[in-house]
Amino acid sequence: MKATSLRHRLALTAIRIHHSGRLFYLPVLLFICTLFYYFGELVDWAAWAAVRREFFYGVHDIHRLLFLAPIIYAGYTARIKGAIIITLVTFALLLPRAFFISPFPDPLLRMVLFVIVAGVIGVLTGKIRNEAERRRLLETRIKSERDKMVSILENMGDGVLITGPDYIVRFTNLSMVKDFGEGTGATCYSYLHHQDSPCHHICRLHGVIAGNIERWNYQFPDGRSYEVMASPYIDSDGKACQLAIFRNISSDNNANCQSDGLARELQL
């Protein structure tokens, strides 16, 4: 128990370190974007005539696009809350130019419009990331539950056959393989009856997929008899399938025949 608890704590610590390392990039990105956004003013303030470029003195709508990087990154790593926080930080960083520096018309309005659009993009990124994570966890849970069920079915003494709506065998347990051979990927009619087309006169597949629970007996040409119980089953891909359990009753039938024969002899 102590070893398990220690491993759990170490795993949580590693996750926290990993996430904190990823979040460290956010202030770095914001610093780079801010430096680029105010680079023209910094050049003028420091009198660096050698690095003066006209590009840094034009309309800053293009320059602001660089702030999309930290906002989208925040939405991806810190989800919706992170995107909102970085959007507000970006708004604060852009305010000085809009209020005191920009000589162009409507600088505040254009800046606000950019922040709104960028914030929406960041929030949508966070939502998509949340949905992807939720779907991944759901798929992992479904796979885990299916693996548990397959393990139970594999250890059953009776044969188990899962058939899709297209007649394709999706699963056979060890008992089924022992009696009929490996059939996964084949059609059920070729696997069980060695036919080239569906055996509609005995097939219950479509009724079971529609929601019915069916029970019947199969008598095979080699003399084997099976009691079959089939019920609907939703596979991991969301398709309705048939889960059938095959119980070998050949010995019971033989015993009944022997009993009937003995009864007739006694009557004679």
C-alpha positions in Angstrom: 0.0 0.0 0.0 2.8 2.4 0.9 4.6 1.7 -2.4 1.4 2.2 -4.4 0.8 5.5 -2.6 4.3 6.7 -3.2 4.1 5.9 -6.9 0.7 7.7 -7.1 2.3 10.8 -5.5 5.3 10.7 -7.8 3.0 10.5 -10.8 1.0 13.5 -9.6 4.2 15.4 -9.0 5.4 14.6 -12.5 2.1 15.8 -14.0 2.2 19.0 -12.1 5.8 19.7 -13.2 4.9 18.9 -16.8 1.9 21.3 -16.8 3.9 24.0 -15.0 6.6 23.7 -17.6 4.1 24.2 -20.3 2.5 27.2 -18.6 6.0 28.8 -18.3 5.8 29.4 -22.1 2.9 31.8 -21.7 4.7 34.7 -20.1 7.6 34.2 -22.5 5.2 34.4 -25.5 3.5 37.5 -24.0 6.9 39.1 -23.5 8.0 38.4 -27.1 4.7 39.7 -28.5 4.8 42.9 -26.4 8.4 43.5 -27.4 7.5 43.1 -31.0 4.4 45.3 -30.6 6.2 48.2 -29.0 9.5 47.7 -30.9 9.2 50.9 -32.8 8.8 53.0 -29.7 11.7 51.2 -28.0 13.9 52.0 -31.0 13.0 55.6 -30.8 13.5 55.7 -27.0 16.9 54.1 -27.3 17.9 56.0 -30.4 18.8 52.8 -32.3 18.7 54.3 -35.8 20.4 51.2 -37.2 17.5 48.9 -36.4 14.7 51.4 -37.3 12.3 49.9 -39.9 9.2 51.4 -41.3 7.3 48.2 -40.7 7.1 48.9 -37.0 5.5 52.3 -37.5 2.6 51.2 -39.7 -1.0 50.3 -38.7 -0.7 47.9 -35.8 -3.6 45.6 -36.8 -1.1 43.2 -38.3 1.2 43.4 -35.3 -1.6 42.5 -32.9 -2.1 39.2 -34.7 1.0 37.9 -33.0 -0.9 37.9 -29.7 -3.1 35.1 -31.1 -0.3 32.8 -30.3 -0.3 33.1 -26.5 -4.2 33.2 -26.4 -4.6 30.1 -28.5 -1.8 28.4 -26.5 -3.5 29.3 -23.3 -6.8 27.8 -24.6 -5.0 24.6 -25.5 -3.0 24.2 -22.3 -5.1 25.9 -19.6 -8.5 25.5 -21.4 -11.3 28.1 -21.3 -10.2 29.9 -18.0 -6.6 30.2 -19.3 -7.8 31.7 -22.6 -9.9 34.3 -20.8 -7.1 35.3 -18.4 -4.5 35.7 -21.2 -7.1 37.6 -23.3 -7.5 40.1 -20.4 -3.7 40.4 -20.0 -3.4 41.0 -23.7 -6.1 43.7 -23.5 -4.1 45.4 -20.7 -0.9 45.2 -22.7 -2.5 46.8 -25.8 -4.2 49.7 -24.0 -1.2 52.1 -23.8 -0.8 52.2 -27.6 -4.5 52.7 -28.1 -4.7 55.5 -25.5 -1.4 57.4 -25.8 0.6 56.3 -28.9 -1.4 55.4 -32.0 -1.9 58.2 -34.5 -4.4 56.2 -36.5 -8.2 56.6 -36.4 -10.3 54.7 -33.9 -7.3 52.8 -32.3 -9.3 51.8 -29.2 -12.2 50.4 -31.2 -9.9 48.4 -33.5 -8.0 47.1 -30.5 -11.2 46.0 -28.7 -12.5 44.3 -31.7 -9.2 42.3 -32.1 -9.3 41.3 -28.4 -12.9 40.1 -28.7 -12.1 38.0 -31.8 -8.9 36.6 -30.3 -10.7 35.8 -27.0 -13.4 33.9 -28.9 -10.8 31.9 -30.8 -9.0 31.1 -27.5 -12.2 30.0 -25.8 -13.2 27.8 -28.8 -9.7 26.3 -28.6 -10.3 25.5 -25.0 -13.7 24.0 -25.7 -12.4 21.8 -28.5 -9.5 20.7 -26.2 -12.0 19.8 -23.5 -14.2 17.9 -25.9 -11.2 16.0 -27.3 -10.1 15.1 -23.8 -13.5 14.1 -22.7 -13.9 11.9 -25.8 -10.4 10.3 -25.2 -11.4 9.5 -21.6 -14.7 8.1 -22.8 -13.0 5.9 -25.4 -10.5 4.7 -22.8 -13.3 3.8 -20.4 -15.3 2.0 -23.1 -12.2 0.1 -24.2 -11.5 -0.8 -20.5 -15.1 -2.0 -20.0 -15.0 -4.0 -23.3 -11.7 -5.6 -22.3 -13.2 -6.7 -19.0 -16.3 -8.1 -20.8 -14.1 -9.9 -23.3 -12.1 -11.4 -20.5 -15.3 -12.7 -18.9 -16.6 -14.1 -22.2 -13.3 -15.8 -23.0 -13.4 -17.8 -19.7 -17.0 -19.0 -20.2 -17.6 -22.7 -20.8 -20.3 -22.0 -23.3 -19.5 -20.7 -26.8 -20.0 -16.9 -27.4 -20.4 -15.4 -30.8 -20.8 -11.7 -31.5 -22.2 -10.9 -35.0 -22.5 -7.5 -36.6 -25.5 -6.3 -38.7 -23.6 -7.2 -41.8 -23.3 -10.8 -40.8 -19.6 -10.5 -40.0 -18.4 -12.3 -36.9 -16.7 -9.8 -34.6 -15.8 -12.1 -31.7 -15.6 -15.7 -30.8 -14.4 -17.0 -27.4 -12.1 -19.9 -26.8 -15.0 -22.4 -26.4 -16.5 -21.3 -29.7 -13.1 -21.6 -31.4 -12.7 -25.1 -29.9 -16.0 -26.3 -31.3 -16.2 -24.4 -34.7 -12.7 -23.0 -35.3 -11.6 -19.4 -35.6 -14.2 -17.3 -37.3 -13.6 -13.7 -36.6 -13.9 -11.7 -39.8 -15.9 -14.3 -41.6 -19.7 -14.3 -42.2 -21.8 -16.2 -39.7 -23.5 -18.3 -42.3 -20.1 -19.4 -43.8 -18.6 -19.9 -40.3 -21.5 -22.0 -38.8 -23.2 -23.5 -41.9 -20.5 -23.3 -44.7 -23.0 -21.5 -46.9 -22.4 -18.7 -49.4 -25.6 -16.7 -48.5 -27.5 -15.9 -45.4 -29.7 -18.7 -44.0 -32.9 -16.7 -43.7 -35.0 -19.6 -42.7 -33.2 -20.0 -39.3 -31.5 -16.6 -38.9 -32.6 -14.5 -36.0 -30.0 -11.7 -36.5 -32.2 -8.9 -37.6 -34.9 -9.6 -35.0 -32.2 -9.6 -32.2 -30.6 -6.4 -33.5 -34.1 -4.8 -33.4 -34.2 -5.5 -29.7 -35.6 -9.0 -29.3 -34.2 -11.7 -27.1 -34.3 -15.0 -29.0 -33.8 -18.6 -27.9 -33.7 -21.7 -30.2 -31.9 -25.0 -30.9 -29.4 -25.7 -33.7 -29.1 -29.2 -35.0 -25.9 -29.5 -37.1 -25.4 -32.2 -39.7 -22.6 -33.9 -37.7 -25.1 -34.6 -34.9 -24.2 -31.9 -32.5 -27.0 -29.9 -30.9 -26.8 -26.5 -29.4 -29.2 -24.4 -27.4 -28.7 -20.8 -28.5 -29.7 -17.7 -26.6 -29.2 -14.3 -28.4 -29.6 -10.8 -27.2 -28.8 -7.3 -28.6 -25.4 -5.9 -27.9 -23.9 -2.5 -28.7 -20.3 -2.8 -29.7 -17.6 -0.2 -29.0 -18.2 1.5 -32.4 -21.8 2.1 -31.5 -23.4 -0.5 -33.8 -26.1 -2.8 -32.7 -24.9 -6.5 -32.9 -26.1 -9.9 -31.8 -24.4 -11.6 -28.8 -25.3 -15.3 -29.0 -24.4 -18.0 -26.4 -24.0 -21.5 -27.7 -24.6 -24.3 -25.1 -23.8 -27.8 -26.3 -26.7 -30.1 -25.5 -25.7 -33.0 -27.6 -25.1 -35.3 -24.6 -28.5 -34.3 -23.2 -30.1 -35.3 -26.5 -28.2 -38.6 -26.5 -29.3 -39.3 -23.0 -32.9 -38.5 -23.8 -32.7 -40.8 -26.9 -31.3 -43.6 -24.8 -34.0 -43.1 -22.2 -36.7 -43.2 -24.8 -35.2 -46.4 -26.3 -35.0 -48.0 -22.8 -38.6 -47.0 -22.1 -39.8 -48.6 -25.4 -37.9 -51.8 -24.6 -39.5 -52.0 -21.2 -42.9 -51.6 -22.7 -42.3 -54.5 -25.1 
